[in-house]
């Protein structure tokens, strides 16, 4: 009797791939020397000087978009956060074009809307969720500290002491809240640093991109620290002439992020 069992399709390691074809794995991040943190700023400057006029126009447009959104109560702030990775993806595509000898255009700012919009938007959503959690934790700790101190003084029949204690606790609480915010905020920034680039250039899923970004930042803490210290000095200098220096520093910063990605992950796709 004939075998009526339908033939089973050959197993494959990936959809549409041949069984014997290995699946390409994402390149792991490199660990670079501490001095590379300074080199990223230098590379950012090189990319800026390749098209300074267009960079400044892009910066002004970015500021105008954020200022317009700021006029919308609550929703404007949310929209700014959600759109930040989308706009960042577009700027990174412009950096790649310049780096390859191409031309930077204003349209690069909006490239993220036509390519990878949904995953970049989700990165912004995850960042917003993380920010809300941090704010809730910090505020809860601050109110708890103030409440416990004030109530203990009031129960002791000392309303004047309660007021003084609350003011003193507010000062100490504000300092502690700042420290807690930094401790919780730095890992969130690490998770988002390379995420737009990983989504835009490597097609990573949002959560996977944020995890990969955190891991890359963790193994490159020294160059990231050097980069941050140099950036702090540059930010102070750029802020002195009525913030006008940010018309240069903002695009240099954007290009330096691209430089850090290329240095750690290699040539973008």
N, C-alpha and C positions, 0 to 999 in steps of 0.2 A: 504494500500500500504506500502511495506517495506521501511524503512528509508535507502536510499542509501548514506547518508552522511558518509564519512570515519571517523572512531574514531579519536579523537584528542589525541596526546601523553600527558601523565601527565607532568605538569610543574615541573621543578626541580630547586633548588637553585644554582646548579653548574652543568657543563657538566659531565654526568656520575654519578651524585650523586642522592640518593633517595630524594624524595620531603621533607621528614621530617628530613633529616640530615642537621644540621647547618654547614655552611661554616666556616672553621677554619680561624680566623683573625690573621694577623701578630702580634706578641707580641710587645706592645709599649715599648719604651726605658725607663729604670729606671733612676731616678735621684740619683746619688751617692754622697757621702761626698767628700769634697775637698781633703782630704788626700789620696783618692784613686788614685789621679794622681801620687803619689810617689809609691804606691803599684803596678801600672802597670809596672813601670820600674823594680821593684823587681821581678815580675812574668816573665818579659821578660828575666831577668838574669837567673832565674831558668830554663827556657826552653832552653836558650843558653848552660848552663852548662850540660844539658842532652845529647848534641851531639856537642861539640865545634868544632871538626875537620870537620864534615860535614857542619856545619854552615859557617865556614871560606871558604871552597871550594865553596859553593853556592854563597857567597859574591864575591869571586874572579871571578866566572863565570858571575855574574851579571854585574860587572864592565867591564869585557872584552867585553861582548855583547854591552854595551853602548858605549865603546870606539870605537868598530868597526863601529857602526852606526854613530858615530860622524864624521867619515871620509867622509861620504856622505853629500855633501853640501845641506842644507835646509831639504831635505827629511830625512836625518839621525835624525835631531832634532825632526821632526814630528813623525817618526817611534818610537823614544824613548818614546815620550809622549803617543802615542797610545798603546804601548806594556806594559807600566808601570802597569796598572791595571791587565793585563793578567798575568804578572809575579808575581804581588802581590797576586793574587788569588791562584797561585800555592804555594807560600811561606806560605800563611795562611793555606792551606791544610796540609802542613808539620807541622805547629804549632799544629793543631788539632790532628794529629797523635801522636806527642810527648806528648801532654796533656793527651791523652787517654792511655798512656803507650806503644804506638807503636814505630816504628822506623822512623827516618828522613832519607830520601835519596836525592841524587842530582836530581833524577827524579821529586821530588815534585816541583822544580822550574818551570818545564814545564807543570805541571798538568792543568794549565788554558787553554792550547792550545787544550786539548782533552775534556775539560768540561767547558761550559759557555764561549767559545771563543768570540762569537758574542756580547753578552751583555757586557762583560768586555771591549771589543774593543770599543763599543759605549760609555762607561764611559770615556775612554781615549779621544775619539773624542769630547765629551761634555766639558771635562776639557780643551782640546786644544782650542776649540771655545771660552770658557770663558777667557782663557789667552790672546788670540788675541784681544778680545774686551777690556780688561783692558789695554793692551799695546797701542792700538789705542787711547783710551780715555786719557791716561797719556801723550802720545806724542803730541796729538792735543792740550792739555792744555799748554804744555811746549812751543810749537812752536807759539801758539797764544800770550802767554805772552811776549816772546822774540820779536816777530814781532811788536806788538803794541808799545812796549817801544822804539825799534829802529826806527820805522817809525816816531813816534812823535818827537824824537830828530832830525832826518834828516830833517823833514819838518820845524823845527825851525832853520835850518841853522847851526847845531852844529854836524858835523860828528865825532869829537873827543868824544863829550858827548854821541853820539849814540853808539860808540864802548864800552865806559865805562859802559853805561847803559845796553847794551846787556850782557856784562860779569857779571855785578852784578845780572841781572835778571836770568842768567843761574844758578848762585849759589843758589839764592832763589828758582828758578823754580825747580832745582834738588831736593831740600829739600821737596818742596810741592809735586812734582811728586812721591817721595818716600812715603810720607804720604798717598797720594791718592791711590797709588798702594797697600799699606798695607790695607787700608780701603776696597778696592774692592777685594783684594786677599784673605783676611782672610775668608770671607763668601764662596769663591770658595773652599778653603781648607777644610772648615767645611763640605761642600757638598760632598766632595770626600773622607773624612777620613774613613768612614765606608762603602762606596759604594761598593768596591770590595768584602768585606766580606758579605754584604747583598745580592749581586748578587750570589756569590759562595755558600754560606751556606743556604740562604733563598729563592733563585730563584726570587728575586725582579727584576722587569724591571729596566733598567738603570735610567730613570728619577725618578721613584718612589724611587729607592735606594738612589739617590742623595738628594732627598727631605727628606727622612727619616734620612739620615746621618746628614743633616743640623739641623733638629729638635732635634736629639739626642745630637749633639754638643752644641746647643743653651741652652738646659735645663741642660747641664753639663759644663757650662762655667768655674766654679770655679775649678773643678778637671782638666779640660783641661788646664787652666792657670797654675796650679801647675805643671802639667806634662810638659808643655812647658818650664817653668823656670828651672826645673831640667834638662831637655834635653839640654837647652842652656849651662848650666855648663858642662855637660858631653861632649857636642860637642867641647867645648874649650879644655878640657883636652885631648880628643881623637885626636885633631888636632896638639897637641904640638910635639909628636915624629914622625915628617914627615908623619902625617896622618895615621900612622900605627894603631893607636888606633881604627880607623874606621873598621878594620877587626873584632873587637869585638863589637863596638857600633852599627854598621849597623844591624847585626842579632839580637842584643838585642832590637833595635828599632822596627824591624819587629815583633818580638815576643811580644813586649809591645803593639803594635796595636791590635794584636789578643787578648791580655789580656783585653784591654779596651773594645773591642767588647763583649767579654764573660761577662764582669762585667755589662755592660749596657743592653745587649740583651739576656743574658743567654747562656746556653750551645748550641754551634752551631750544626746544623743538619748534 
